[in-house]
Amino acid sequence: KQWYQRRVRGEERCCEEGVMSAHSICFTSTSTPDTCLAVRPLLVHRTCARDSDCLGDGRCYTPHPREGYLLQITHSNSDKAALFIGDPAHLFHSITTSDYTARFLWRDLPNTLELFLMYVVSLSGALAIFNAVPGLYLDGQHMLDAFLDLVLGGHHGHKGWVMFVVMATSTGLVGVNVIVAFVSVCVMYQ
């Protein structure tokens, strides 16, 4: 009750617009104005949906809508809870869970290995796609040659011109892409 009285008397101003507090957040209730309360002491009490759910003269508080959701995250092997205030979508995209329990090895080894392999596969795929571009000195040049042999059959009169136009265009686009990327990196690190 002492922490409640100290917060209500105005020593915390977390309900004011633009004011942040490290220890408390703004709560709202149907029977009282917006109030700054410490979160952890509130979690030891029963949960409620309205004031009539509380015993005696108790009040039911919910986080102010601008605070977002208040989530209490617990693990089956721990008594302590982590608190999250904000949009659950941010929490969903920032937490990874695993069934792996480390005993002797580096604790993040499975996640680190997964990330490393994902980068290797991404880089290999990007290089394979780049190499398939029908540009000068790339394997795409030979693929284009075989494709034109298949499509044009025995008629090779236009094959040279088609190869030249496609290869010149592809090589030019790759060159322009490399120059634009180089300039954007130079501008970003100036």
Accessible surface in RSA format (square Angstrom, percent):
REM  Atomic radii and reference values for relative SASA: ProtOr
REM  Chains: A
REM  Algorithm: Lee & Richards
REM  Probe-radius: 1.40
REM  Slices: 20
REM RES _ NUM      All-atoms   Total-Side   Main-Chain    Non-polar    All polar
REM                ABS   REL    ABS   REL    ABS   REL    ABS   REL    ABS   REL
RES LYS A   1   194.79  95.0 168.66 103.5  26.13  62.2 115.00 103.5  79.79  85.0
RES GLN A   2   140.69  78.7 131.73  96.3   8.96  21.3  44.73  95.2  95.95  72.8
RES TRP A   3    56.61  22.7  55.26  26.7   1.35   3.2  42.44  22.6  14.18  23.0
RES TYR A   4    46.84  21.9  46.84  26.6   0.00   0.0  38.58  29.0   8.26  10.2
RES GLN A   5    92.21  51.6  92.21  67.4   0.00   0.0  29.59  63.0  62.61  47.5
RES ARG A   6    83.61  35.1  83.61  42.6   0.00   0.0  29.32  40.1  54.29  32.9
RES ARG A   7    28.08  11.8  24.34  12.4   3.74   8.9   0.00   0.0  28.08  17.0
RES VAL A   8    73.09  48.1  49.89  45.2  23.20  55.9  52.25  45.4  20.84  56.5
RES ARG A   9   172.04  72.2 134.44  68.5  37.60  89.5  66.40  90.7 105.64  64.0
RES GLY A  10    43.06  53.1   0.00   N/A  43.06  53.1  27.06  74.3  16.00  35.8
RES GLU A  11   114.40  65.7  78.12  59.1  36.28  86.4  44.94  86.9  69.46  56.7
RES GLU A  12    39.66  22.8  31.14  23.6   8.52  20.3   4.39   8.5  35.28  28.8
RES ARG A  13   140.30  58.9 130.13  66.3  10.17  24.2  43.38  59.3  96.92  58.7
RES CYS A  14     4.90   3.7   2.80   3.1   2.10   4.9   2.80   7.1   2.10   2.3
RES CYS A  15    30.19  22.8  18.51  20.6  11.68  27.5  18.34  46.5  11.85  12.8
RES GLU A  16    87.46  50.2  79.97  60.5   7.49  17.8  42.32  81.9  45.13  36.8
RES GLU A  17   147.16  84.5 120.94  91.5  26.22  62.4  65.00 125.7  82.16  67.1
RES GLY A  18    74.76  92.2   0.00   N/A  74.76  92.2  40.78 111.9  33.98  76.1
RES VAL A  19    46.17  30.4  34.54  31.3  11.63  28.0  38.05  33.1   8.12  22.0
RES MET A  20   177.23  91.8 147.88  97.9  29.36  69.9 119.54 101.6  57.70  76.4
RES SER A  21    33.18  28.0   5.61   7.5  27.57  63.5  10.35  22.0  22.84  32.0
RES ALA A  22   100.73  92.6  52.11  80.4  48.62 110.6  63.11  88.9  37.61  99.6
RES HIS A  23   131.15  71.7 114.46  79.6  16.69  42.7  76.78  79.1  54.36  63.3
RES SER A  24     3.50   3.0   0.00   0.0   3.50   8.1   0.42   0.9   3.09   4.3
RES ILE A  25    15.45   8.8  14.65  10.9   0.80   1.9  15.45  11.1   0.00   0.0
RES CYS A  26     0.00   0.0   0.00   0.0   0.00   0.0   0.00   0.0   0.00   0.0
RES PHE A  27     5.10   2.6   5.10   3.2   0.00   0.0   5.10   3.1   0.00   0.0
RES THR A  28    38.74  27.6  37.96  38.5   0.77   1.8  18.64  25.0  20.10  30.4
RES SER A  29    16.10  13.6   0.00   0.0  16.10  37.1   5.90  12.6  10.20  14.3
RES THR A  30   130.00  92.5  88.77  90.0  41.23  98.3  87.78 117.9  42.22  63.8
RES SER A  31    69.98  59.1  32.72  43.7  37.26  85.8  42.36  90.2  27.62  38.7
RES THR A  32    27.93  19.9  17.69  17.9  10.24  24.4  21.56  29.0   6.38   9.6
RES PRO A  33   111.77  81.5  97.97  89.3  13.80  50.2 110.95  91.6   0.82   5.1
RES ASP A  34    64.61  45.3  41.95  41.8  22.66  53.6  10.83  25.5  53.78  53.6
RES THR A  35    14.62  10.4  10.85  11.0   3.77   9.0   7.38   9.9   7.24  11.0
RES CYS A  36     6.98   5.3   3.75   4.2   3.23   7.6   0.63   1.6   6.35   6.8
RES LEU A  37     0.19   0.1   0.19   0.1   0.00   0.0   0.19   0.1   0.00   0.0
RES ALA A  38    11.26  10.4  11.26  17.4   0.00   0.0  11.26  15.9   0.00   0.0
RES VAL A  39    10.58   7.0   9.40   8.5   1.18   2.8   9.40   8.2   1.18   3.2
RES ARG A  40   131.78  55.3 125.77  64.1   6.01  14.3  63.67  87.0  68.10  41.3
RES PRO A  41    41.79  30.5  34.03  31.0   7.76  28.2  41.29  34.1   0.50   3.1
RES LEU A  42    38.64  21.5  29.66  21.2   8.98  22.6  29.66  20.8   8.98  24.2
RES LEU A  43    56.99  31.7  32.96  23.6  24.04  60.4  35.49  24.9  21.51  57.9
RES VAL A  44   122.95  80.9  85.25  77.2  37.71  90.9  92.58  80.4  30.37  82.4
RES HIS A  45   110.47  60.4  97.70  67.9  12.77  32.7  70.33  72.5  40.14  46.7
RES ARG A  46   160.88  67.5 132.72  67.7  28.16  67.0  84.22 115.1  76.66  46.5
RES THR A  47   129.04  91.8 110.36 111.9  18.68  44.5  82.75 111.1  46.29  70.0
RES CYS A  48    42.69  32.3  13.18  14.7  29.51  69.4  10.36  26.3  32.33  34.9
RES ALA A  49    79.65  73.2  46.50  71.8  33.15  75.4  53.23  75.0  26.42  70.0
RES ARG A  50   144.45  60.7 141.30  72.0   3.16   7.5  53.69  73.4  90.76  55.0
RES ASP A  51    37.00  25.9  29.87  29.7   7.13  16.9  25.48  60.0  11.52  11.5
RES SER A  52    93.42  78.9  55.53  74.1  37.90  87.3  58.92 125.5  34.50  48.3
RES ASP A  53    44.40  31.1  32.06  31.9  12.34  29.2  13.80  32.5  30.60  30.5
RES CYS A  54    32.77  24.8  16.10  18.0  16.67  39.2   9.93  25.1  22.84  24.6
RES LEU A  55   144.72  80.6 128.45  91.9  16.27  40.9 130.44  91.6  14.29  38.4
RES GLY A  56    82.94 102.3   0.00   N/A  82.94 102.3  45.41 124.6  37.54  84.1
RES ASP A  57   136.31  95.5 115.56 115.0  20.75  49.1  51.98 122.3  84.33  84.1
RES GLY A  58    31.89  39.3   0.00   N/A  31.89  39.3  24.58  67.4   7.31  16.4
RES ARG A  59   103.67  43.5  83.83  42.7  19.84  47.2   5.92   8.1  97.75  59.2
RES CYS A  60     8.70   6.6   3.99   4.4   4.71  11.1   2.27   5.7   6.43   6.9
RES TYR A  61    38.39  17.9  15.67   8.9  22.72  59.1  15.47  11.6  22.92  28.3
RES THR A  62    66.36  47.2  66.12  67.0   0.24   0.6  53.22  71.5  13.14  19.9
RES PRO A  63    34.55  25.2  25.18  22.9   9.38  34.1  25.18  20.8   9.38  58.3
RES HIS A  64    35.06  19.2  35.06  24.4   0.00   0.0  18.55  19.1  16.51  19.2
RES PRO A  65   109.15  79.6  81.85  74.6  27.30  99.3  92.06  76.0  17.09 106.2
RES ARG A  66   108.77  45.7  68.31  34.8  40.47  96.3  55.80  76.3  52.98  32.1
RES GLU A  67    40.19  23.1  28.55  21.6  11.64  27.7   4.85   9.4  35.34  28.9
RES GLY A  68    29.00  35.8   0.00   N/A  29.00  35.8  22.00  60.4   7.00  15.7
RES TYR A  69   142.51  66.5 139.29  79.3   3.22   8.4  94.45  71.0  48.07  59.3
RES LEU A  70    43.74  24.4  18.37  13.1  25.36  63.8  18.37  12.9  25.36  68.3
RES LEU A  71    55.14  30.7  53.51  38.3   1.62   4.1  55.14  38.7   0.00   0.0
RES GLN A  72    94.99  53.1  64.90  47.4  30.09  71.7  15.49  33.0  79.50  60.3
RES ILE A  73    64.59  36.8  58.48  43.6   6.12  14.7  61.66  44.4   2.93   7.9
RES THR A  74    89.27  63.5  62.21  63.1  27.06  64.5  31.53  42.3  57.74  87.3
RES HIS A  75   111.29  60.8 102.26  71.1   9.04  23.1  73.67  75.9  37.62  43.8
RES SER A  76   114.11  96.4  66.30  88.5  47.81 110.1  59.42 126.5  54.68  76.6
RES ASN A  77   132.20  91.2  94.40  91.2  37.81  91.0  32.71  78.7  99.49  96.2
RES SER A  78    55.02  46.5  36.89  49.2  18.13  41.8  28.73  61.2  26.29  36.8
RES ASP A  79   154.07 107.9 117.02 116.5  37.06  87.6  40.63  95.6 113.45 113.1
RES LYS A  80   177.21  86.5 164.53 100.9  12.68  30.2 113.19 101.9  64.02  68.2
RES ALA A  81    15.32  14.1   6.05   9.3   9.27  21.1   7.72  10.9   7.60  20.1
RES ALA A  82    57.53  52.9  49.14  75.8   8.39  19.1  54.68  77.0   2.85   7.5
RES LEU A  83    50.39  28.1  19.25  13.8  31.15  78.3  19.32  13.6  31.08  83.6
RES PHE A  84    45.03  22.5  42.81  26.5   2.22   5.8  45.03  27.3   0.00   0.0
RES ILE A  85    65.23  37.1  39.66  29.5  25.57  61.6  39.66  28.6  25.57  69.4
RES GLY A  86    16.56  20.4   0.00   N/A  16.56  20.4  16.56  45.4   0.00   0.0
RES ASP A  87    69.50  48.7  62.15  61.9   7.35  17.4  21.71  51.1  47.78  47.7
RES PRO A  88    47.79  34.8  44.87  40.9   2.92  10.6  45.22  37.3   2.57  16.0
RES ALA A  89    49.17  45.2  41.39  63.9   7.79  17.7  47.38  66.7   1.80   4.8
RES HIS A  90   123.31  67.4 118.16  82.1   5.16  13.2  77.10  79.5  46.21  53.8
RES LEU A  91    29.27  16.3  28.84  20.6   0.42   1.1  29.01  20.4   0.26   0.7
RES PHE A  92   157.29  78.7 139.63  86.5  17.66  46.0 147.52  89.4   9.77  28.0
RES HIS A  93   147.15  80.4 111.43  77.5  35.72  91.4  74.21  76.5  72.95  84.9
RES SER A  94    86.09  72.7  49.76  66.4  36.32  83.7  47.01 100.1  39.08  54.8
RES ILE A  95    84.52  48.1  67.01  49.9  17.52  42.2  69.63  50.1  14.89  40.4
RES THR A  96   113.74  80.9  87.41  88.6  26.33  62.7  73.25  98.4  40.49  61.2
RES THR A  97   126.48  90.0  93.82  95.1  32.66  77.8  66.73  89.6  59.76  90.3
RES SER A  98    64.46  54.5  25.97  34.7  38.48  88.7  25.16  53.6  39.29  55.0
RES ASP A  99   153.33 107.4 121.46 120.9  31.87  75.4  44.87 105.6 108.46 108.2
RES TYR A 100    91.83  42.9  64.79  36.9  27.03  70.3  66.83  50.2  24.99  30.8
RES THR A 101   104.07  74.0  85.97  87.2  18.10  43.1  62.31  83.7  41.76  63.1
RES ALA A 102    33.89  31.2   8.50  13.1  25.39  57.8   8.56  12.1  25.33  67.1
RES ARG A 103   198.07  83.2 160.56  81.8  37.51  89.3  47.83  65.4 150.24  91.1
RES PHE A 104   194.12  97.1 155.49  96.3  38.63 100.5 161.43  97.9  32.69  93.5
RES LEU A 105   114.58  63.8 100.96  72.2  13.62  34.2 103.81  72.9  10.78  29.0
RES TRP A 106   154.64  62.1 138.55  67.1  16.09  37.8 126.91  67.7  27.73  45.0
RES ARG A 107   176.29  74.0 166.51  84.9   9.78  23.3  61.97  84.7 114.32  69.3
RES ASP A 108    57.88  40.5  57.82  57.6   0.06   0.1  10.28  24.2  47.60  47.5
RES LEU A 109    65.09  36.3  65.09  46.6   0.00   0.0  65.09  45.7   0.00   0.0
RES PRO A 110    44.51  32.4  33.89  30.9  10.62  38.6  40.01  33.0   4.50  27.9
RES ASN A 111    59.96  41.3  55.14  53.3   4.82  11.6  21.50  51.7  38.46  37.2
RES THR A 112    54.74  38.9  50.78  51.5   3.97   9.5  43.19  58.0  11.55  17.5
RES LEU A 113    93.40  52.0  90.88  65.0   2.53   6.4  93.30  65.5   0.11   0.3
RES GLU A 114   113.25  65.0 106.56  80.6   6.69  15.9  40.13  77.6  73.13  59.7
RES LEU A 115    80.03  44.6  79.18  56.6   0.86   2.2  79.83  56.1   0.20   0.5
RES PHE A 116   120.15  60.1 117.39  72.7   2.76   7.2 119.78  72.6   0.37   1.1
RES LEU A 117    92.17  51.3  91.88  65.7   0.30   0.7  92.17  64.7   0.00   0.0
RES MET A 118   106.66  55.2 100.23  66.3   6.43  15.3  66.50  56.5  40.16  53.2
RES TYR A 119   138.46  64.6 135.22  76.9   3.24   8.4  97.68  73.4  40.78  50.3
RES VAL A 120    64.04  42.1  61.71  55.9   2.33   5.6  63.74  55.4   0.30   0.8
RES VAL A 121   106.28  69.9 102.13  92.5   4.15  10.0 104.15  90.5   2.13   5.8
RES SER A 122    67.09  56.7  52.24  69.7  14.84  34.2  37.93  80.8  29.16  40.9
RES LEU A 123   115.26  64.2 111.13  79.5   4.13  10.4 114.75  80.6   0.51   1.4
RES SER A 124    62.72  53.0  54.36  72.5   8.36  19.3  34.96  74.4  27.76  38.9
RES GLY A 125    31.89  39.3   0.00   N/A  31.89  39.3  31.12  85.4   0.77   1.7
RES ALA A 126    58.26  53.6  46.40  71.6  11.86  27.0  52.39  73.8   5.87  15.6
RES LEU A 127   106.10  59.1 103.89  74.3   2.20   5.5 104.26  73.2   1.84   4.9
RES ALA A 128    63.81  58.7  48.71  75.2  15.09  34.3  57.35  80.8   6.46  17.1
RES ILE A 129   130.15  74.1 126.24  94.0   3.91   9.4 128.76  92.7   1.39   3.8
RES PHE A 130    91.12  45.6  87.97  54.5   3.15   8.2  90.88  55.1   0.23   0.7
RES ASN A 131    53.22  36.7  53.16  51.4   0.06   0.1  13.76  33.1  39.47  38.1
RES ALA A 132    45.75  42.1  33.60  51.9  12.15  27.6  34.16  48.1  11.59  30.7
RES VAL A 133    40.00  26.3  37.45  33.9   2.55   6.1  39.83  34.6   0.17   0.5
RES PRO A 134    34.77  25.3  34.77  31.7   0.00   0.0  34.77  28.7   0.00   0.0
RES GLY A 135     1.47   1.8   0.00   N/A   1.47   1.8   1.47   4.0   0.00   0.0
RES LEU A 136    93.10  51.8  80.22  57.4  12.88  32.4  80.22  56.3  12.88  34.7
RES TYR A 137   194.01  90.6 161.18  91.7  32.82  85.4 123.86  93.1  70.14  86.5
RES LEU A 138    35.81  19.9  32.84  23.5   2.98   7.5  35.29  24.8   0.52   1.4
RES ASP A 139    74.20  52.0  73.44  73.1   0.76   1.8  14.95  35.2  59.25  59.1
RES GLY A 140     1.18   1.5   0.00   N/A   1.18   1.5   0.33   0.9   0.85   1.9
RES GLN A 141    44.52  24.9  44.52  32.5   0.00   0.0   1.99   4.2  42.53  32.3
RES HIS A 142   123.67  67.6 117.99  82.0   5.68  14.5  73.37  75.6  50.30  58.5
RES MET A 143   100.67  52.1  92.74  61.4   7.93  18.9  59.57  50.6  41.10  54.5
RES LEU A 144    22.49  12.5  18.24  13.1   4.25  10.7  21.80  15.3   0.69   1.9
RES ASP A 145    47.84  33.5  47.84  47.6   0.00   0.0   5.23  12.3  42.61  42.5
RES ALA A 146    63.09  58.0  52.42  80.9  10.66  24.3  57.80  81.4   5.29  14.0
RES PHE A 147   116.23  58.1 111.58  69.1   4.65  12.1 115.81  70.2   0.42   1.2
RES LEU A 148    12.68   7.1  12.68   9.1   0.00   0.0  12.68   8.9   0.00   0.0
RES ASP A 149    57.43  40.2  50.44  50.2   6.99  16.5  22.89  53.9  34.55  34.5
RES LEU A 150   146.26  81.5 121.89  87.2  24.37  61.3 128.43  90.2  17.83  48.0
RES VAL A 151    90.14  59.3  59.12  53.5  31.01  74.7  64.87  56.4  25.27  68.5
RES LEU A 152    52.08  29.0  38.13  27.3  13.95  35.1  41.60  29.2  10.47  28.2
RES GLY A 153    35.57  43.9   0.00   N/A  35.57  43.9  32.10  88.1   3.47   7.8
RES GLY A 154    73.39  90.5   0.00   N/A  73.39  90.5  39.41 108.1  33.99  76.1
RES HIS A 155   111.95  61.2 103.61  72.0   8.34  21.3  80.46  82.9  31.49  36.6
RES HIS A 156    95.67  52.3  78.83  54.8  16.83  43.1  57.75  59.5  37.91  44.1
RES GLY A 157    56.53  69.7   0.00   N/A  56.53  69.7  34.02  93.3  22.52  50.4
RES HIS A 158   112.10  61.3 112.10  77.9   0.00   0.0  71.32  73.5  40.78  47.4
RES LYS A 159    32.57  15.9  32.57  20.0   0.00   0.0  13.67  12.3  18.89  20.1
RES GLY A 160    50.64  62.5   0.00   N/A  50.64  62.5  41.36 113.5   9.28  20.8
RES TRP A 161   178.87  71.8 177.23  85.8   1.65   3.9 147.64  78.7  31.23  50.7
RES VAL A 162    55.69  36.6  52.15  47.2   3.54   8.5  55.67  48.4   0.02   0.0
RES MET A 163    31.48  16.3  31.47  20.8   0.01   0.0  22.29  18.9   9.20  12.2
RES PHE A 164   130.82  65.4 124.22  76.9   6.60  17.2 130.34  79.0   0.47   1.4
RES VAL A 165    84.96  55.9  82.47  74.7   2.50   6.0  84.81  73.7   0.15   0.4
RES VAL A 166    49.75  32.7  47.02  42.6   2.73   6.6  49.59  43.1   0.16   0.4
RES MET A 167    23.48  12.2  23.09  15.3   0.39   0.9  19.77  16.8   3.71   4.9
RES ALA A 168    51.57  47.4  32.80  50.6  18.76  42.7  42.28  59.5   9.29  24.6
RES THR A 169    76.63  54.5  66.89  67.8   9.73  23.2  57.69  77.5  18.94  28.6
RES SER A 170    16.05  13.6  13.28  17.7   2.77   6.4   3.53   7.5  12.52  17.5
RES THR A 171    56.66  40.3  52.96  53.7   3.70   8.8  52.97  71.2   3.69   5.6
RES GLY A 172    37.44  46.2   0.00   N/A  37.44  46.2  35.97  98.7   1.47   3.3
RES LEU A 173   119.32  66.5 114.57  82.0   4.76  12.0 114.86  80.7   4.47  12.0
RES VAL A 174    36.02  23.7  33.64  30.5   2.38   5.7  35.97  31.2   0.06   0.2
RES GLY A 175    30.12  37.1   0.00   N/A  30.12  37.1  29.76  81.7   0.36   0.8
RES VAL A 176    88.98  58.6  87.55  79.3   1.43   3.4  88.18  76.6   0.80   2.2
RES ASN A 177    99.57  68.7  94.93  91.7   4.65  11.2  16.41  39.5  83.16  80.4
RES VAL A 178    91.56  60.2  87.85  79.5   3.70   8.9  90.61  78.7   0.94   2.6
RES ILE A 179   112.46  64.0 110.61  82.4   1.84   4.4 112.46  81.0   0.00   0.0
RES VAL A 180    91.51  60.2  88.83  80.4   2.69   6.5  90.88  79.0   0.64   1.7
RES ALA A 181    50.73  46.6  45.79  70.7   4.94  11.2  50.60  71.3   0.13   0.3
RES PHE A 182   136.26  68.2 130.90  81.1   5.36  14.0 135.73  82.3   0.53   1.5
RES VAL A 183    79.69  52.4  78.81  71.3   0.88   2.1  79.69  69.2   0.00   0.0
RES SER A 184    60.71  51.3  52.20  69.7   8.52  19.6  44.04  93.8  16.67  23.4
RES VAL A 185    71.07  46.8  71.07  64.3   0.00   0.0  71.07  61.8   0.00   0.0
RES CYS A 186    56.17  42.5  47.40  52.9   8.77  20.6  27.94  70.8  28.23  30.4
RES VAL A 187    98.64  64.9  88.40  80.0  10.24  24.7  88.51  76.9  10.13  27.5
RES MET A 188   129.06  66.8  98.26  65.0  30.80  73.3  68.36  58.1  60.71  80.4
RES TYR A 189   171.02  79.8 138.71  78.9  32.32  84.1 101.82  76.5  69.20  85.3
RES GLN A 190   188.28 105.3 120.66  88.2  67.62 161.0  65.91 140.3 122.38  92.8
END  Absolute sums over single chains surface
CHAIN  1 A    15072.2      12193.3       2878.9       9812.4       5259.8
END  Absolute sums over all chains
TOTAL         15072.2      12193.3       2878.9       9812.4       5259.8
